[in-house]
Amino acid sequence: MTKLEFNNELVQKYSNLTRNINEEFINIHPIQRGGILTAEAFKALIAFGDGYSLCDNCLKGRIDQIENPPVVGFLKDMAKFLNVDNVMPEASARESKRIVMGVLAKKFPKRSTVVIDSLAHYTTYLAIEANDLKLSEVPNSGDPEYNIDPNDYEKIIKEVLDADGELPLLVLLTHVDYKYGNYNDPRPIAKICQKYNIPFLLNAAYSAGTLPVDCKEFQVDFITCSGHKSMAASGPIGILGFKENYYDDIMNLSKIQGNISSKSFPSKICNVMGCPPVYGAPLITLMASFPSVVKRTEKELADEEAKKANYVIEKIKNVKGVRINGKLPKVHSLTNITTEGFAEVAKTHPRKGFFVRDEFKEKGIIGMLPGISKDMKYSTYGLTWGQIEHFTKSFIEIAEKYNLN
Amino acid sequence: MTKLEFNNELVQKYSNLTRNINEEFINIHPIQRGGILTAEAFKALIAFGDGYSLCDNCLKGRIDQIENPPVVGFLKDMAKFLNVDNVMPEASARESKRIVMGVLAKKFPKRSTVVIDSLAHYTTYLAIEANDLKLSEVPNSGDPEYNIDPNDYEKIIKEVLDADGELPLLVLLTHVDYKYGNYNDPRPIAKICQKYNIPFLLNAAYSAGTLPVDCKEFQVDFITCSGHKSMAASGPIGILGFKENYYDDIMNLSKIQGNISSKSFPSKICNVMGCPPVYGAPLITLMASFPSVVKRTEKELADEEAKKANYVIEKIKNVKGVRINGKLPKVHSLTNITTEGFAEVAKTHPRKGFFVRDEFKEKGIIGMLPGISKDMKYSTYGLTWGQIEHFTKSFIEIAEKYNLN
């Protein structure tokens, strides 16, 4: 292939990358609903599209110290919103978890086990693995509720203490889990952690930005949040909130020095390789959406979103083969259902399991996994009541078409 | 403050975050020129603004394995472009360096020193610090050229061998440095690394995407690139290129397992917490700009950019108090000059050092650090010849205004 041919091929492949999902469809993709940009974020995205666009007026070489645009003030407002002593922007919630575990592993070198709920996101497991730590899971009640009993945390802590001869390094709770969208109250677990004096991290990737969150009330030491998952931000960006007593650990300033140049970087944060990697679009869209995010997490609006999720469930639960998985009534909009009726149909359908997605797409609804007919995970977060009605009606119509009513 | 007052305050602060730098000014900000979006990237940015927008058709839970949009094909094309066996998208070049050093530290636990050029970016130092490694700098020739002598690499390698009783863990060269924009030929250093059998990393954050890069010709084991710095991408995104023999180390699949749930994640990459955090805008804009980036790094166009940088230098070098720092002629557009004439003026100017930025801004040019008059770092990369003329003319006019001609 000549250079010219290669160049022409690249132009054909990459010069027209389009996406019209949210223009043409009702999008119920479970990880996308909370991250859909607000109008203000869209405007900011266009203004700050260039990679280093937030750094025009960076004077200190740290994005968290930029005054214009008002990053410093924003981080204070975000801390106030989460009701936590400090926040730092991070690459993601997963990266925040990795950092917290790394920090604690240095602080408590004898402790080596992280206690997690058994519905924790896979990135929680990977944060443990990346730090060469061990895990101990808190069980759940299994089908149909998959409930976590807070008292089991104490049981597992004791088991770890027995096995390791040391306390767990960290206790972690997934506030709303990725699979069933179950909501867990952090407070009883916080009490247990305080009794044993173990740091407590709340992974709020699905909740902070969609549900009320109050770190002081929850009594958590760390909170990890996701801008692109639940705060209407263009990703990737996470927020790590932490108590004052961990300030020096999280904001660990660089101490390394050049042996010839004598260069040193005492204002740079080692945990984030100097400056949190959220230079342009991620941080500015998080900031631009922030007023809407604060508003939408107020109890009345959050309750309204739960009402939508429960409405859909109420309407579709009697469709043949449908089972609702997870705790009811829903607090968070992420919903997991088994659709055995659809799976039956798929066995003889010419499009096999793909027929489910096809049928919904035909009705202007998108976001389910292609090829999957036996279960469905979706989120109704932020849909209008009209869209909720349409989704519900479509579900029932599709079921009726295949005699599943 | 009531809740309503807080909400209103947030709307006022964050709902109108605007930026018109590139619309209203010629932007010579040294870290921004290579990251300015192409028209194609802008279109993609708007289409894929939402956080998880690239994941519509993710079937395997790994962004690097998505076929639509064509991420898989893009990564192959990127590898072809860099002429390296494999590439992975990463959060940033700095994160790529951290990962490579971590991987090598596990592979060669007895080796503990990274040999770096003394003009390495601060994030190179922080990657070393984050991995609890030591460093040994290769000196530079100092004022005015700050040249790195490749032969010094061998000297330092021998010193490390003497001091540690082990070879260095890694040798790193900054292809084009952040401070003087000096271009370094990797080949003689690659030869030394091969002689001693030490892995060699080229940090190409400033070069890959603006200058021709060929990893096979350079004989490097690893290359780290920056999408937002030099590949016209909305950040943050880096590209890590690596040789086949490091595949299993870089793509280290998760082995952790839930002790109760038995959950495991054998397709997730531990080094990137599962899936590289570049879910939407960062990767899609990198892809959309890629055809232009490939084109602009061809020798003729790269030479034209060098010509622009050298043209400006030729015109301004005789201004009173101006000294050009770094090697000449320029290969890369990043230019560092001492402006002692401006510093003299600043002593008695009512705006002190800020007058320099004021004067240039008045002439429609922006991007220099506020308050700094004694030196100046700028990049002419991608400016049109008309803009180059205007910048040169403006520089001389400002000098003349203050009798520095």
Interface residues (C-beta under 8 A of the other chain):
Chain A: K3 F6 N7 L10 V11 K13 Y14 S15 N16 L17 T18 R19 N20 I21 N22 H29 I31 Q32 G35 I36 L37 E40 A41 F42 K43 A44 L45 I46 A47 F48 G49 D50 G51 Y52 S53 C55 D56 N57 L59 P69 P70 G73 F74 D77 K80 A91 S92 R94 E95 R98 S118 Y122 T123 Y125 L126 A127 I128 E129 A130 L135 S136 E137 V138 P139 G227 H228 K229 A233 S234 G235 P236 S254 K255 I256 G258 N259 I260 S261 K263 F265 K268 C270 N271 M273 G274 P277 V278 Y279 G280 A281 P282 I284 T285 M287 A288 F290 P291 V294 K295 E298 I366 L369 P370
Chain B: K3 F6 N7 L10 V11 K13 Y14 S15 N16 L17 T18 R19 N20 I21 N22 H29 I31 Q32 G35 I36 L37 E40 A41 F42 K43 A44 L45 I46 A47 F48 G49 D50 G51 Y52 S53 C55 D56 N57 L59 P69 P70 G73 F74 D77 K80 A91 S92 R94 E95 R98 S118 Y122 T123 Y125 L126 A127 I128 E129 A130 L135 S136 E137 P139 G227 H228 K229 A233 S234 G235 P236 S254 K255 I256 G258 N259 I260 S261 K263 F265 K268 C270 N271 M273 G274 P277 V278 Y279 G280 A281 P282 I284 T285 M287 A288 F290 P291 V294 K295 E298 I366 L369 P370
